[in-house]
């Protein structure tokens, strides 16, 4: 009995050791298999991401976003940046340049910078680039403003708005912070981007010999540009050498240049080559326009100025409509009408609400031009 009583604890001990040995070899092996499967899957995913050009900052164009904003535009700026990062730039990492005619506050810089992983710079606009020139006849300019106010023209009485139009027409690309860049994408506060942008628009422009890109076309208000076209035709007569072969005159004129049909690319969104604005033709063009005082005696906007220049000095195939970029500014927006593009971009906009074929849109003029 003593022997039997001593044997049972020993058997229990041997059995427990056996179970532990089995568990030691079996369980870690099972867990290791799961871990290896997870690791291999993770490595495959990383390899897939690394091979996707939209998920790397390698091969970026020499480009930046440009935002002309005030400190009071902080909430609208945050909204635009957040949308742009979510739909595009988190995959690419292009830098931002913010410009203001007054110093940015620390609060503005802090709250905007935290949203962006790429380089961010804040610049102050030179006073001479953001002020009514001394040679402008203020009495004449004031009369023009009062007349536009009486006609209920948007920004008709604003000198600041005219300063902005003149700056965007002839000075933004001269700012020190932009000298190192070739391409820019203009962004406004409170805009929306409705679709995923999976391909790099800058690289597309660069690789396809495009110079100016847009999403929305619209008619300008007649009362703001009454003398603009005569001023343009004077320039054409003085400098026929700057007019490109196969240009886009048909987009801006319905009678071969005798008059301006008021069509323009809505410049609150534009992706373009700043070397075009810095070039000889546009420099001479802007200086000619500026010397006539129309930015202040009327209310010439940068949109018609840019559009007329691009239509005359570039070949039509150097202009590009970004159909795939769903975009909204104020009451007007572009939504891709192609179901394939809309679905691929996971667009949140209503195709029925797109401005493309609104009576105020110049898209039919663009399509006619491109069908020639």
C-alpha positions in Angstrom: 0.0 0.0 0.0 2.8 2.3 0.7 4.3 1.7 -2.6 1.0 2.3 -4.4 0.4 5.5 -2.5 3.9 6.8 -3.5 3.4 5.8 -7.2 0.2 7.8 -7.8 1.7 11.2 -7.1 4.6 10.3 -9.3 2.2 9.3 -12.2 0.3 12.6 -11.7 3.5 14.5 -11.9 4.7 12.7 -15.1 1.2 13.3 -16.6 1.3 17.0 -15.8 4.9 17.4 -17.3 3.7 15.6 -20.5 0.7 18.0 -20.8 3.0 21.0 -20.3 5.5 19.8 -22.9 2.7 19.3 -25.4 1.3 22.7 -24.7 4.7 24.3 -24.9 5.3 22.9 -28.4 1.8 23.2 -29.8 0.5 26.6 -28.6 3.5 28.8 -29.5 3.7 27.1 -32.9 0.0 27.9 -33.5 0.5 31.5 -32.4 3.7 31.8 -34.4 1.8 30.7 -37.5 -0.8 33.3 -36.9 1.9 35.9 -36.3 3.8 34.9 -39.5 0.6 35.1 -41.5 -0.2 38.5 -40.1 3.3 39.7 -40.7 3.4 38.4 -44.3 0.0 40.0 -45.0 1.3 43.3 -43.5 4.5 43.2 -45.6 2.4 42.5 -48.7 0.2 45.5 -48.0 3.2 47.7 -47.4 4.8 46.5 -50.7 1.5 47.3 -52.5 1.4 50.7 -50.9 5.0 51.4 -51.7 4.5 50.4 -55.3 1.5 52.8 -55.7 2.8 56.2 -56.9 -0.1 57.9 -55.1 1.3 56.8 -51.7 4.7 58.3 -52.0 6.3 61.7 -52.1 8.9 60.5 -54.5 8.7 62.1 -57.9 6.7 65.2 -56.9 6.5 68.1 -59.2 8.1 71.4 -58.3 4.8 72.7 -57.0 2.9 74.2 -54.1 -0.6 75.2 -53.0 -1.2 79.0 -52.7 -3.8 80.5 -50.4 -4.4 84.2 -50.3 -6.2 84.7 -47.0 -6.8 87.0 -44.0 -6.6 86.2 -40.4 -10.4 86.4 -40.2 -10.6 83.6 -42.8 -9.2 81.1 -40.3 -12.2 78.8 -40.1 -12.7 78.8 -43.9 -9.0 78.1 -44.4 -9.1 75.2 -42.0 -12.2 73.8 -43.8 -10.5 74.0 -47.2 -7.2 72.6 -46.0 -8.9 69.7 -44.3 -10.8 68.8 -47.4 -7.8 69.1 -49.7 -5.7 66.9 -47.3 -8.4 64.3 -47.0 -9.1 64.0 -50.7 -5.6 64.5 -52.1 -2.6 65.8 -50.3 -2.3 63.3 -47.5 -1.2 60.8 -50.3 1.3 63.2 -51.9 2.6 65.8 -49.4 2.8 69.0 -51.5 3.8 72.2 -49.5 1.6 75.2 -48.8 2.3 78.9 -49.1 -0.2 81.2 -47.3 -0.1 84.9 -48.2 -1.7 87.8 -46.4 -1.5 91.6 -46.7 -1.1 91.7 -42.9 1.1 89.6 -40.6 -0.5 86.2 -39.7 -1.3 85.7 -36.1 0.3 83.0 -34.1 -3.2 81.4 -33.6 -3.7 81.3 -37.4 -0.3 79.7 -38.0 -0.7 77.2 -35.2 -4.2 76.0 -36.1 -3.4 75.7 -39.8 0.0 74.1 -39.5 -1.3 71.3 -37.2 -3.5 70.0 -40.1 -0.6 69.7 -42.6 2.3 67.2 -42.6 4.2 68.8 -45.4 6.1 72.1 -45.5 4.1 75.2 -44.6 5.2 78.8 -45.1 3.4 82.1 -44.2 4.3 85.2 -46.2 3.5 88.9 -46.0 2.6 90.7 -49.2 4.6 93.8 -50.1 2.6 97.0 -49.6 3.3 98.2 -53.2 1.8 95.0 -54.5 -1.4 95.5 -52.4 -2.4 99.1 -52.8 -3.9 101.4 -55.3 -1.1 103.1 -57.2 -0.5 106.8 -56.6 -1.0 107.6 -60.3 -4.7 106.4 -60.2 -7.1 109.3 -60.3 -8.9 108.7 -57.0 -11.8 111.0 -57.9 -12.5 109.0 -61.1 -12.1 105.7 -59.3 -14.4 106.7 -56.5 -17.1 107.7 -59.0 -16.8 104.3 -60.7 -17.2 102.6 -57.3 -20.3 104.5 -56.4 -21.8 103.8 -59.8 -21.2 100.0 -59.3 -22.7 100.2 -55.8 -25.8 101.8 -57.3 -26.0 99.0 -59.8 -25.7 96.5 -57.0 -22.6 94.9 -58.5 -20.8 92.5 -56.1 -17.7 94.1 -54.5 -18.5 97.2 -56.6 -17.5 99.6 -53.8 -14.5 97.7 -52.5 -11.0 99.0 -53.0 -9.6 95.9 -51.2 -11.2 93.6 -53.7 -9.6 95.6 -56.5 -6.3 95.3 -54.8 -6.7 91.6 -54.6 -7.6 91.3 -58.3 -4.6 93.3 -59.3 -2.3 91.3 -57.0 -3.6 88.0 -58.4 -3.3 89.3 -61.9 0.3 90.5 -61.8 2.1 90.0 -58.5 1.4 86.8 -56.6 3.9 84.8 -58.6 6.6 87.4 -57.8 6.4 86.8 -54.1 9.7 85.7 -52.6 8.2 82.5 -51.1 7.0 81.4 -54.6 10.3 81.9 -56.5 11.5 78.4 -55.9 8.3 76.9 -57.4 7.2 76.3 -60.9 3.6 75.1 -60.5 0.8 76.3 -58.2 -2.7 75.2 -57.2 -4.8 78.1 -56.0 -7.0 77.4 -53.1 -9.6 79.7 -51.5 -11.2 79.5 -48.0 -14.5 77.7 -47.6 -14.2 75.6 -50.8 -15.1 71.9 -51.0 -13.4 69.0 -52.8 -16.0 66.3 -53.4 -13.9 63.5 -55.0 -10.8 61.5 -54.2 -8.0 62.8 -56.4 -5.9 59.7 -56.9 -3.6 61.0 -59.7 -1.2 64.0 -59.3 -2.6 67.0 -61.3 0.8 68.7 -61.3 2.5 65.7 -62.8 -0.3 65.3 -65.3 0.2 68.9 -66.4 3.9 68.5 -66.6 3.9 65.2 -68.5 1.3 66.3 -71.0 2.6 69.8 -71.9 -0.3 71.6 -70.2 0.1 75.1 -68.8 -3.3 76.1 -67.3 -6.0 74.0 -65.7 -9.5 74.8 -64.5 -12.8 73.2 -63.3 -15.4 75.9 -63.8 -16.1 78.4 -66.5 -18.5 81.4 -66.2 -19.5 84.7 -67.7 -18.0 87.9 -66.3 -20.3 90.8 -65.2 -20.4 93.2 -68.2 -20.2 96.4 -66.1 -16.9 95.3 -64.6 -15.0 94.9 -67.8 -16.4 97.5 -70.3 -13.0 98.7 -71.5 -11.1 95.5 -71.0 -11.4 94.0 -74.5 -10.5 97.3 -76.4 -7.4 97.4 -74.2 -6.7 93.7 -75.1 -7.1 94.3 -78.9 -4.8 97.3 -78.6 -2.2 95.0 -77.1 -2.7 92.4 -79.9 -2.1 95.0 -82.5 1.1 96.1 -80.8 2.4 92.6 -80.2 1.1 90.1 -82.7 4.2 88.0 -82.1 2.8 86.9 -78.8 -0.4 85.3 -80.2 -0.1 81.6 -80.3 -0.9 79.5 -83.3 -4.0 77.3 -82.7 -5.0 79.4 -79.7 -8.3 79.5 -77.9 -9.7 82.7 -79.3 -13.0 80.9 -80.0 -13.5 80.4 -76.2 -13.4 84.1 -75.4 -14.9 85.6 -78.6 -17.8 84.5 -80.8 -16.7 86.7 -83.7 -13.0 86.1 -84.2 -11.9 88.8 -81.7 -14.2 91.6 -82.6 -15.7 91.5 -79.1 -15.4 89.6 -75.8 -18.1 87.1 -75.0 -17.2 87.5 -71.3 -16.3 83.8 -70.8 -13.5 83.0 -68.4 -12.0 80.2 -66.3 -13.1 80.8 -62.7 -9.7 81.4 -61.1 -10.5 80.7 -57.5 -9.5 77.2 -58.7 -6.6 77.1 -61.1 -3.5 74.9 -61.5 -0.9 76.5 -63.7 2.7 77.0 -64.5 4.0 80.2 -62.9 6.7 80.5 -65.6 3.9 81.4 -68.0 3.0 84.4 -65.9 6.6 85.3 -65.4 7.3 85.1 -69.1 7.8 87.9 -71.6 4.3 87.8 -73.2 2.3 87.9 -70.0 4.6 90.4 -68.4 4.1 92.8 -71.3 0.4 92.1 -71.3 -0.1 92.8 -67.6 1.9 96.0 -67.7 -0.2 97.2 -70.6 -3.5 96.5 -68.8 -2.2 97.9 -65.5 -1.2 101.2 -67.1 -4.8 101.8 -68.2 -6.1 101.8 -64.6 -9.0 99.4 -65.3 -8.5 97.4 -62.1 -9.6 100.6 -60.3 -11.7 102.6 -62.8 -13.7 99.5 -63.5 -13.3 96.2 -61.6 -11.2 94.1 -63.8 -10.8 90.7 -62.3 -7.9 88.3 -62.3 -10.2 85.6 -63.8 -10.8 87.3 -67.1 -7.2 88.7 -67.2 -5.8 85.2 -66.7 -8.3 83.6 -69.1 -7.8 86.0 -71.9 -4.0 85.7 -71.7 -4.1 81.9 -71.5 -6.5 81.8 -74.5 -4.3 84.0 -76.6 -0.8 83.2 -75.7 -1.1 79.4 -75.3 -2.1 76.7 -77.7 -5.6 75.3 -77.0 -4.2 71.9 -76.1 -2.1 73.5 -73.4 -5.3 74.3 -71.5 -6.9 71.5 -69.4 -10.4 70.9 -67.9 -10.0 68.8 -64.7 -13.3 66.9 -65.1 -12.4 64.5 -62.3 -12.0 67.1 -59.6 -15.3 67.7 -57.9 -15.2 71.3 -56.5 -17.5 73.9 -55.0 -17.0 77.6 -54.4 -19.8 79.7 -53.1 -23.0 78.7 -55.0 -21.3 77.1 -58.0 -19.7 73.8 -58.2 -18.4 71.2 -60.6 -19.4 67.5 -60.2 -18.1 64.9 -62.6 -20.9 63.9 -64.9 -19.3 60.7 -66.1 -20.6 57.9 -63.9 -17.3 56.1 -64.1 -15.3 59.1 -62.9 -17.8 59.9 -60.2 -17.7 56.3 -58.8 -14.0 56.0 -59.1 -13.5 59.2 -57.1 -16.1 58.2 -54.5 -17.6 61.7 -55.1 -20.1 63.1 -52.6 -21.6 65.7 -54.9 -24.8 65.5 -56.8 -24.3 65.2 -60.6 -27.6 66.9 -61.1 -26.3 70.0 -59.2 -23.2 70.5 -61.3 -22.8 74.0 -62.7 -21.4 72.8 -66.1 -24.5 73.3 -68.1 -26.1 76.1 -66.1 -27.1 79.1 -68.3 -24.3 81.1 -66.6 -21.7 78.5 -67.5 -19.3 78.8 -70.5 -18.8 75.0 -70.7 -20.6 74.8 -74.1 -18.0 77.4 -75.5 -15.2 75.2 -74.1 -16.6 72.0 -75.7 -17.1 73.8 -79.0 -13.5 75.0 -78.9 -12.2 71.5 -78.2 -14.3 69.9 -80.9 -12.7 72.1 -83.6 
